[in-house]
Amino acid sequence: EDAYEDEDDEDDGEGLSLRRFESATAKPPRMIEDVEGADEDEEDEPRSPPLIPSEELEAIMEGADNEDLPELYGSVKKCPCHGKGHNAPDVVRAWDVPQTPEHHGRRIAVVQVA
C-alpha cells in the first residue's frame, strides 16, 4: 500500500496546471522601435570597388599579368552554385590591382576577356 500512497503524493505536486494566454492575433500589432545604430547592418553589404582611372589601368596592364587569376576565375565560374547557363566570359589574362584602403582587404583585378 505504501507504494500507491507515494504516487498519490506526487500528483498533488507543485501546482502544475494549464494556463490559457490571449491570442497574439487578438492584440494590436506591435511596432518595432527604431534602434540607434541599426544602419550598421548596411556596412556588411558588399560594395562595388572604387573606379580606377584609365591611366592607372593602362599602367597596371603594361606590367606583368598574374597567371593564377584566370585559373581561379575559371574554377569559380564552373562552380555549380552559380547555376547552369551562366554566361560569364572566359578570362584570357588578369592583373592584380594594388591594394588601397578603399578595397577593404578585398582582392581587385583587371581582366582581359576572350
C-alpha positions as CSV (number, residue, x, y, z in Angstrom):
1,E,0.0,0.0,0.0
2,D,2.9,2.4,0.7
3,A,3.9,2.3,-3.0
4,Y,0.4,3.6,-4.0
5,E,0.5,6.3,-1.5
6,D,3.8,7.7,-2.8
7,E,2.4,8.0,-6.3
8,D,-0.6,10.0,-5.0
9,D,1.7,12.4,-3.2
10,E,3.5,13.1,-6.5
11,D,0.2,14.0,-8.2
12,D,-0.6,16.7,-5.5
13,G,2.6,18.3,-6.8
14,E,3.7,21.8,-7.1
15,G,0.6,23.3,-8.5
16,L,1.1,22.4,-12.2
17,S,-1.8,23.5,-14.3
18,L,-2.7,24.5,-17.8
19,R,-2.9,28.2,-18.4
20,R,-4.6,30.0,-21.3
21,F,-3.0,33.1,-22.9
22,E,-4.6,35.7,-25.1
23,S,-4.1,35.0,-28.8
24,A,-1.5,37.2,-30.5
25,T,-4.0,37.9,-33.3
26,A,-6.4,39.4,-30.8
27,K,-3.9,42.0,-29.9
28,P,-3.0,45.1,-32.0
29,P,0.3,44.7,-34.0
30,R,3.4,45.7,-32.1
31,M,5.7,48.2,-33.8
32,I,9.4,47.7,-33.8
33,E,11.3,50.6,-32.3
34,D,13.9,52.3,-34.4
35,V,17.1,51.4,-32.6
36,E,20.1,53.8,-32.9
37,G,22.9,52.1,-34.8
38,A,20.5,49.9,-36.9
39,D,22.3,51.1,-40.0
40,E,25.3,49.0,-39.1
41,D,23.9,46.1,-41.0
42,E,24.3,48.0,-44.2
43,E,28.0,48.2,-43.7
44,D,28.2,44.4,-44.1
45,E,26.6,44.5,-47.5
46,P,29.0,44.2,-50.5
47,R,30.1,47.3,-52.2
48,S,31.3,47.9,-55.7
49,P,35.1,48.5,-55.9
50,P,36.1,52.1,-56.4
51,L,36.5,53.2,-60.0
52,I,40.1,53.2,-61.2
53,P,41.3,56.0,-63.5
54,S,42.0,54.8,-67.1
55,E,45.7,56.0,-66.8
56,E,46.2,53.8,-63.8
57,L,44.5,50.8,-65.5
58,E,46.8,51.2,-68.5
59,A,49.9,51.3,-66.2
60,I,48.7,48.1,-64.5
61,M,48.1,46.3,-67.8
62,E,51.6,47.3,-69.0
63,G,53.1,45.3,-66.1
64,A,53.3,41.5,-65.7
65,D,50.0,39.6,-65.6
66,N,49.1,37.2,-62.9
67,E,48.8,33.7,-64.4
68,D,46.9,32.2,-61.4
69,L,43.9,34.6,-61.5
70,P,42.4,33.2,-64.8
71,E,42.5,29.7,-63.3
72,L,40.9,30.9,-60.1
73,Y,38.2,32.7,-62.0
74,G,37.6,29.6,-64.2
75,S,37.2,27.4,-61.1
76,V,34.6,29.8,-59.6
77,K,32.9,30.1,-63.0
78,K,32.5,26.3,-63.2
79,C,31.2,26.0,-59.7
80,P,27.6,24.5,-59.6
81,C,26.4,27.1,-57.1
82,H,26.5,29.7,-59.9
83,G,23.8,27.8,-61.8
84,K,23.6,26.4,-65.2
85,G,23.6,28.6,-68.2
86,H,25.9,31.2,-66.5
87,N,27.2,33.3,-69.4
88,A,30.4,34.6,-67.8
89,P,33.1,35.3,-70.4
90,D,36.4,33.4,-70.4
91,V,39.3,35.3,-68.9
92,V,42.5,35.3,-71.0
93,R,44.8,37.5,-68.8
94,A,44.5,39.1,-65.4
95,W,46.4,41.7,-63.5
96,D,46.3,42.4,-59.7
97,V,45.3,46.0,-58.8
98,P,47.5,47.3,-55.9
99,Q,45.6,47.3,-52.6
100,T,44.3,50.6,-51.2
101,P,42.2,51.3,-48.0
102,E,39.1,51.7,-50.2
103,H,39.4,48.0,-51.2
104,H,38.7,47.0,-47.5
105,G,41.0,44.0,-47.8
106,R,39.4,42.6,-51.0
107,R,41.4,41.5,-53.9
108,I,40.7,43.5,-57.1
109,A,41.9,42.6,-60.6
110,V,41.7,43.8,-64.1
111,V,40.9,41.1,-66.7
112,Q,41.1,40.6,-70.4
113,V,38.2,38.5,-71.7
114,A,38.1,36.3,-74.8
